[in-house]
Amino acid sequence: MSTPTDSETVLRIGAVKYLNSKPLVHGLSEALPTADVIYDLPSRLADQLKAGTIHVALVPIVEYLRQPKFRLVSNACVGCRGPVLSVKVYFRTAPEQVKTLALDEGSRTSAALAQVLLYQHAGVRPQLQPLPIGDRLEDSSADAVLLIGDRAMYPPSQEFHAVWDLGEQWCQQTGLPFVFAAWVAGPEMPYDVGRLATVLEQVRDQGLAAVDTIATRESTKLGIERELAYHYLSENLHFRMGPAEQQGIEQYARRCVELKLIDEPVPPHRFRYHSEYDDCTTH
Ligand SMILES: C=C(O[C@@H]1C=C(C(=O)O)C=C[C@H]1O)C(=O)O
């Protein structure tokens, strides 16, 4: 049973509403029956954590890197070690010709990653445009369009010059995994952080054991093949932040700082997370 340290304040947890996060929240409400779990877009969760309307959330890793007051609260994360399937840039021109880039409103990490990779691979720094969450790929006339989450998993209805899977691009280029999001606490925390870390990691492990069930249920809701959902959750995505993932975050932070996508250099200790519950070197 959970026991908040401050019985007056209900712990408010923000979780990403996409398929990629289901293994991290499968059974979360049962594990923390006194907490409120709110589902939203990753970008909005980061804003809510900054505003203090939620206490802990699965937020874009770039927002953790930007906010010195945010801290990692577990080694449960949304990451990849190759193609991720759900983070894509669709090109209407050759990457070297891109002048305008539309960024999915739900994203922060991939919004910065797209700019890092476009600069690195193609030497361009395009003008940015928002792609509102209600807009489709076809609604934007930008030279390149970033989509994340469930909507990036469907085949596009138009032909494109090229499509980049940003997980694949990053891992090929750096030889390191990539972390898109992690559980992060804001400055106000009405719950024991060590205990929360254990709960979040236990929930993740239970979620991974239930990937079969999750894939069956969620594929029906999304109208995608069950096999695709299963492969996505069990092969494309990685949910444990170990030493290689931490190196990936460090490398990403350095490149974001170079392009001024993060204002200040990030102190090295902020890339390290050691779990008491789950010693990741054993996985
Ligand atoms: C893999 C994904 O990771 C997500 C990407 C995020 C971002 O770009 O800011 C944030 C949270 C994750 O849910 C995805 O949404 O497809």
The ligand as a MOL file (V3000), in Angstrom:
LIG
                    3D

  0  0  0     0  0            999 V3000
M  V30 BEGIN CTAB
M  V30 COUNTS 16 16 0 0 0
M  V30 BEGIN ATOM
M  V30 1 C 9.2860 7.5670 -28.8350 0
M  V30 2 C 8.5670 8.6070 -28.5120 0
M  V30 3 O 9.0010 9.2660 -27.4030 0
M  V30 4 C 8.3730 10.4580 -26.9740 0
M  V30 5 C 9.0070 11.6360 -27.4960 0
M  V30 6 C 9.0400 12.7910 -26.7860 0
M  V30 7 C 9.5300 14.0850 -27.3810 0
M  V30 8 O 9.8850 14.0990 -28.5520 0
M  V30 9 O 9.5520 15.1050 -26.6580 0
M  V30 10 C 8.5830 12.7860 -25.4590 0
M  V30 11 C 8.0680 11.6770 -24.8740 0
M  V30 12 C 8.0210 10.3690 -25.5380 0
M  V30 13 O 6.7430 9.8680 -25.4570 0
M  V30 14 C 7.3420 8.9910 -29.2640 0
M  V30 15 O 6.5490 9.8160 -28.8110 0
M  V30 16 O 7.1040 8.4300 -30.3200 0
M  V30 END ATOM
M  V30 BEGIN BOND
M  V30 1 2 1 2
M  V30 2 1 2 3
M  V30 3 1 2 14
M  V30 4 1 3 4
M  V30 5 1 4 5
M  V30 6 1 4 12
M  V30 7 2 5 6
M  V30 8 1 6 7
M  V30 9 1 6 10
M  V30 10 2 7 8
M  V30 11 1 7 9
M  V30 12 2 10 11
M  V30 13 1 11 12
M  V30 14 1 12 13
M  V30 15 2 14 15
M  V30 16 1 14 16
M  V30 END BOND
M  V30 END CTAB
M  END
